[in-house]
């Protein structure tokens, strides 16, 4: 199950998973059980890597490079809940925050996050993701993942057995509940990690009052939920429909996997090219439109090497709208980032002058 709100990500390249195994002093997770959790996460990463390779070789002609692989860093944390667990209401929108907020604040404090946060679990997830970003070098031995996921596996109450926070790259698994629901918890973990990268649920579940929507669009490429069991054009038993260890035809597109050119290289792995920059019709003089092939796969914009645009809006055309940071003036260089790295625009084309 996923929480709603989309963010631009692609499941490609080396992806770092920060695994937090969270228990309570009153009910510690044993070494044996901890090892089972780590093994399940490792199995989930192997499954996703295999599914990526299977997709690549199923193309005509086949994509000849690896799609994704994973590095895992784990730590075990023990926290005491702030309050007793409230009874379930049967409404996930109520139960999930009510249960998680009894302990997630103490988890953040134990991890060294001291910024006061409101009673909003998305703010707590954001704090977790920000801390994970900050530990990239030490956690992954100097390797540079193209993206990072924080995975919390816990025996503390969550209100539901598994969900992902798609505003932030954070997924949570209630270990005991997930084992009661499924024999293969690794597939549940893989399912939730796919949500982080834009994959959509394709099932219906009366107990959680949820039914997928075939017209909903998933991932940065905004592809419809065509394998939704409730009115989709296909009905393939797969990871996002029934936790089967295969992907339907739409999920790879949600994850950003395409080779529209048929050149045996994923479209997002081809470096973009900045061919034009202009100020769109706007009363904001800092807003610029950057255009060129491959820019629909851009994930970030950089001005003058060190300043990063925030909340750059990505539309369906190969272009990006981004705001120049307010402290920059005069001629400003522009770079764009994709999962393959940074690309600098030709100064004759990609140069913006802000008064």
C-alpha positions in Angstrom: 0.0 0.0 0.0 1.3 3.5 -0.8 0.8 6.9 0.5 -0.1 9.4 -2.2 1.9 12.2 -3.6 4.4 11.8 -6.3 8.0 12.8 -6.7 10.3 12.5 -9.7 12.5 9.4 -9.4 13.7 6.6 -11.6 14.8 3.1 -10.6 18.1 3.1 -12.3 21.8 2.6 -11.5 23.1 2.0 -8.0 20.4 2.6 -5.4 21.3 2.8 -1.8 19.0 1.3 0.8 19.4 2.6 4.4 17.8 -0.1 6.5 16.6 0.9 9.9 15.6 -2.1 12.1 13.5 -0.6 14.9 12.4 -2.3 18.0 11.6 -1.4 21.6 13.5 -2.2 24.8 10.4 -4.0 26.1 10.4 -6.3 23.0 13.8 -6.4 21.4 14.4 -8.0 18.0 16.8 -11.0 18.5 20.0 -11.4 16.5 18.4 -14.3 14.6 15.3 -12.3 13.7 17.5 -9.3 12.7 19.5 -11.5 10.3 16.2 -12.7 8.8 15.2 -9.1 8.2 18.5 -8.2 6.6 18.2 -11.4 4.4 14.7 -10.4 3.3 15.8 -6.9 2.3 18.7 -8.5 0.4 16.3 -10.9 -1.3 14.1 -8.0 -2.3 17.0 -6.1 -3.8 18.0 -9.2 -5.8 14.4 -9.6 -7.0 14.3 -6.0 -8.3 17.7 -6.4 -9.9 16.5 -9.5 -11.7 13.3 -7.9 -12.8 15.3 -5.1 -14.3 17.5 -7.5 -16.2 14.5 -9.5 -17.3 12.9 -6.4 -18.7 16.1 -5.4 -20.5 16.4 -8.7 -22.2 12.7 -8.8 -23.2 13.1 -5.7 -25.3 13.4 -6.0 -29.1 16.2 -5.4 -29.6 17.4 -6.1 -26.0 18.7 -3.4 -23.8 22.3 -4.4 -23.3 23.2 -2.7 -19.9 22.1 -3.5 -16.4 19.1 -1.5 -15.2 19.5 -1.3 -11.4 21.5 -2.7 -8.5 21.4 -2.0 -4.8 23.8 -1.4 -1.9 22.4 -1.9 1.6 23.5 -0.3 4.9 21.7 -1.3 8.0 21.5 -0.4 11.7 19.3 -1.6 14.6 17.7 1.1 16.8 15.6 0.6 19.9 13.1 3.2 20.9 10.4 3.6 23.6 7.0 4.7 22.4 5.8 8.1 23.5 2.3 7.0 24.1 0.1 3.8 24.2 -1.1 2.5 20.9 -4.6 3.7 20.2 -7.2 1.1 19.0 -7.6 0.7 15.3 -10.6 2.4 13.7 -10.4 0.6 10.4 -9.7 3.8 8.6 -6.1 3.8 7.3 -6.0 7.6 7.0 -6.6 7.7 10.8 -4.8 4.5 11.9 -1.5 5.0 10.1 -0.5 8.4 11.6 -2.1 7.6 15.0 0.1 4.5 15.4 3.3 5.7 13.8 3.3 9.0 15.7 3.5 7.1 19.0 7.1 6.2 18.3 8.6 7.9 15.2 9.4 11.1 17.1 11.6 9.1 19.5 13.2 7.3 16.6 14.3 10.6 15.1 15.6 11.8 18.5 17.6 8.5 18.9 19.0 9.0 15.4 20.1 12.6 16.3 17.4 14.6 14.6 16.6 17.4 17.0 14.5 19.7 14.8 11.0 20.1 16.3 8.3 18.6 14.0 4.6 18.9 13.9 2.2 16.0 14.2 2.6 15.1 10.6 4.2 11.8 9.6 5.3 13.2 6.2 7.5 15.7 8.0 9.0 12.9 10.0 9.6 10.9 6.8 11.2 14.0 5.3 13.6 14.3 8.2 14.5 10.6 7.8 15.2 11.1 4.1 17.3 14.2 4.7 19.4 12.4 7.3 19.9 9.5 4.8 21.1 12.0 2.2 23.6 13.4 4.6 25.2 10.0 5.4 25.7 8.9 1.8 29.5 8.8 1.8 29.9 6.9 5.1 27.0 4.5 4.6 27.9 3.4 1.1 31.7 3.3 1.3 32.3 6.2 -1.0 30.1 4.9 -3.8 27.6 7.4 -5.2 24.1 5.9 -5.6 21.8 7.5 -8.1 19.1 7.6 -5.4 18.6 6.6 -1.8 15.8 4.9 0.0 15.2 4.8 3.7 13.6 1.5 4.7 12.2 1.1 8.2 11.4 -2.5 9.3 9.9 -2.5 12.8 7.9 -4.4 15.4 6.3 -1.2 16.6 2.7 -0.4 15.6 2.1 1.1 12.1 -1.6 1.0 11.5 -1.0 -1.1 8.4 1.5 -3.8 7.5 3.4 -1.9 4.8 3.4 1.5 3.1 5.6 4.0 1.3 5.8 7.7 1.6 6.0 8.9 -2.0 6.7 12.5 -1.2 9.9 11.2 0.3 11.9 8.0 -0.5 10.8 6.3 2.7 9.1 2.9 3.0 8.0 1.2 6.2 7.3 -2.5 7.0 5.6 -3.8 10.1 7.6 -7.1 10.4 5.2 -9.2 12.3 2.1 -8.1 10.5 3.7 -8.5 7.1 4.7 -12.1 7.9 1.1 -12.9 8.9 -0.2 -11.5 5.6 2.4 -13.0 3.2 4.8 -15.9 3.1 7.4 -13.9 1.0 8.0 -10.7 2.9 10.8 -9.9 0.4 8.2 -9.3 -2.3 6.3 -7.0 0.0 9.5 -5.0 0.5 10.2 -5.0 -3.2 6.6 -3.8 -3.8 7.0 -0.9 -1.4 10.4 0.1 -2.9 8.7 0.2 -6.3 6.2 2.7 -4.9 9.1 5.0 -4.0 10.0 5.1 -7.7 6.4 5.8 -8.9 4.9 2.3 -9.3 1.1 2.2 -8.6 -1.0 -0.3 -6.7 -3.1 -2.5 -9.1 -5.4 -4.3 -6.7 -8.5 -3.7 -4.8 -8.9 -4.5 -1.1 -12.3 -4.2 0.7 -10.8 -4.3 4.2 -8.7 -1.2 3.5 -11.4 0.4 1.4 -9.1 0.8 -1.5 -9.6 0.2 -5.3 -7.0 1.1 -7.9 -7.8 3.6 -10.6 -6.9 2.8 -14.1 -6.7 6.4 -15.2 -4.2 7.3 -12.4 -0.8 8.1 -13.8 2.4 6.7 -12.2 6.0 7.7 -12.1 7.8 10.6 -13.6 6.7 9.6 -17.1 3.0 9.7 -16.0 2.0 6.4 -17.6 -1.6 5.2 -16.8 -2.3 2.4 -14.4 -3.3 0.1 -17.2 -2.9 -3.1 -15.2 -5.4 -1.9 -12.5 -7.7 -4.8 -11.8 -10.7 -2.4 -11.7 -11.0 -1.5 -15.3 -7.5 -1.6 -16.7 -6.7 -2.8 -20.2 -4.6 -5.7 -18.9 -4.9 -8.1 -15.9 -1.4 -9.6 -15.4 -0.6 -11.2 -12.0 2.5 -9.3 -11.0 4.4 -7.6 -8.2 2.1 -4.5 -7.9 -1.1 -6.5 -8.2 -0.6 -9.6 -6.1 3.1 -9.5 -5.0 4.1 -12.1 -7.7 7.8 -12.0 -8.7 7.2 -10.5 -12.2 6.3 -7.1 -13.6 3.3 -6.2 -15.7 3.8 -4.2 -18.8 2.9 -0.8 -17.2 5.1 -1.0 -14.0 8.4 -0.6 -15.9 7.1 2.6 -17.5 6.2 3.8 -14.0 9.8 3.1 -12.9 11.1 5.1 -15.9 12.3 2.1 -18.0 11.9 2.9 -21.7 13.9 2.5 -24.9 11.7 4.3 -27.4 14.6 4.7 -29.8 15.3 1.0 -29.9 19.0 1.7 -29.7 19.5 -0.9 -26.9 20.1 1.9 -24.3 17.5 3.1 -21.9 16.2 6.5 -22.8 17.0 7.9 -19.3 20.6 6.6 -19.6 21.3 8.8 -22.6 22.8 12.2 -21.5 20.4 15.1 -22.2 21.3 18.1 -24.4 20.3 21.7 -23.6 19.3 23.3 -26.9 17.5 26.3 -25.7 16.6 28.5 -22.7 14.0 31.2 -22.5 11.9 33.0 -19.9 8.3 31.8 -20.3 5.4 34.1 -20.0 5.6 34.9 -16.3 5.7 37.8 -13.9 8.6 36.0 -12.2 11.9 37.1 -13.8 13.8 34.2 -12.1 11.8 31.5 -13.9 13.5 29.9 -16.9 12.4 27.2 -19.3 15.2 24.8 -20.3 14.5 22.7 -23.4 16.3 19.9 -25.3 16.3 16.2 -26.0 16.2 14.0 -22.9 15.3 16.7 -20.4 12.1 14.9 -19.5 14.5 12.6 -17.5 16.2 15.5 -15.7 15.9 15.3 -11.9 17.7 18.5 -10.8 19.0 21.8 -12.1 22.1 23.6 -11.0 23.0 27.3 -11.4 26.6 28.5 -11.1 27.9 25.1 -9.9 26.8 25.2 -6.3 23.2 26.5 -6.2 20.4 24.0 -6.9 17.0 24.8 -8.1 14.3 23.5 -5.8 10.9 22.1 -6.9 11.8 22.3 -10.5 8.6 21.4 -12.4 8.9 18.7 -15.0 6.2 18.5 -17.7 5.5 15.9 -20.3 7.6 17.7 -23.0 11.4 17.4 -23.0 11.8 20.6 -20.9 12.2 21.8 -17.4 10.9 25.0 -15.7 13.2 26.1 -12.8 13.7 29.1 -10.6 17.1 30.8 -10.4 18.0 31.2 -6.7 17.4 34.7 -5.5 21.0 35.5 -4.5 22.4 35.0 -8.0 22.6 37.8 -10.5 24.3 38.5 -13.8 25.4 35.8 -16.2 24.5 32.4 -14.8 25.6 29.0 -16.1 23.1 26.1 -16.1 23.5 22.4 -15.6 21.0 19.6 -15.5 21.2 16.3 -13.7 19.9 12.9 -14.7 20.6 9.5 -13.2 23.7 9.4 -15.4 25.2 12.5 -13.9 25.5 16.2 -14.6 25.5 17.8 -18.1 26.5 21.4 -18.6 24.8 23.5 -21.2 26.8 25.2 -24.0 27.3 28.9 -22.8 26.2 30.0 -26.2 22.8 28.4 -25.5 22.5 27.7 -21.8 23.2 31.0 -20.2 20.7 33.1 -18.4 21.2 36.7 -17.2 19.2 37.7 -14.1 19.1 41.5 -13.3 
